[in-house]
Amino acid sequence: MELTKNITLGVYLPGETSIHRLDPRTKIIAAAILITLLLFIKSYQPYGLFMLFTIAVIIASGIPISYALCGLKPMLPVLVLMWFFQLFLYSAPEAEVIVSWWIFSATDAGLHMGNLITLRVFFLFTIITILTLTTSIVSLTDGLESLLKPLRMIGIPSQELVMTMIIALRFVLILAEELDKIIKAQMARGVAFDRGNFIQKTRNLFPVFLPLFINAFKRAEELIVAMEARSYTGGKGRTKMKTLHMGRVDRSAGVVIMLFTGLIVYIILSVNPQI
C-alpha cells in the first residue's frame, strides 16, 4: 500500500510556468476568490465553467492532470459517504421521491444537493492542491504573512498564526509517510490490509492509528524543543531575504480572475435571479 503517492496536498513541484512565477499573494487571493464563488454556486452550469477553468489552470501550470487529481483518491470514501447522506437525509418541500427503503427516502432534491456538495468539496480540494503544487512553503508563508499583517494592528499575532497553519500543512505529508511505514511494518507481521470488503479494511486500520498519534505527538514535542533551542520568539522584528513584488504577470492574472468571477456571477444571477 503506497499512501504517500496519493498525497498531493502540501507537495511543491518546482517549475518555470506563468503560474509558478505569480506572486504568492496573487495566488492566495485568487484561491480565496474562487473558494468564495463555490459557496454561492447552486446549479450545474457554473460548475461546468469552473471545471474548464480549473483544467486550463492545471495545464498552464505544467502539472499532469492525473497527478493533480490523484490526491482525491483517499477522499473518495468520504465524498461517497457525504453524497449518500445528502441523498437520503436532505429534505425539501414538494420534493419527488426517487427511491424509498425502510425509513429512508431518496428525493430529487437530495440528489441535487448531494451532487452540489460533492462538486463543491472536489473543486475546493483541487484549488488548494494547485496552490500548494505551484507555491513553495517559504513563498506561501511569506504571502500569508504579508496579507495578514494588518491583523497585528488589532492584536492578532498573524506571523504565529501563519506558522501554525504552515506546520499543520506540512504535517499532512509527514503523517502520511508515518502511516505508510506503520502499515508496511504491520503487513510484514502478517496483517492483511488489502483483503476483505471496505468495512473490514477500515476496521483493520484502527490499530494503526494509536502508534500514528504517538509518533505525531513525539514529532510535535521535538519541533517545540528545536524552536526553543534556537530561541524562537516570533516574527516581530524579523526581515525577509526576498521581498515580494507584483509584476505584469500578476496584473494579467488579476484581470483573468476578475473576468472569470464576473462571468460566474452573471451565470449564477441568470439561473437564480432571486439571489
Secondary structure, 3 states (H helix, E strand, C coil): CCCHHHCCCCCCCCCCCHHHHCCHHHHHHHHHHHHHHHCCCCCHHHHHHHHHHHHHHHHHCCCCHHHHHHCCHHHHHHHHHHHHHHHHHCCCCCCCEEEEECCEEEEHHHHHHHHHHHHHHHHHHHHHHHHHHCCCHHHHHHHHHHHHHHHHHHCCCHHHHHHHHHHHHHHHHHHHHHHHHHHHHHHHCCCCCCCCCHHHHHHHHHHHHHHHHHHHHHHHHHHHHHHHHCCCCCCCCCCCCCCCCCCHHHHHHHHHHHHHHHHHHHHHHHHCCCC
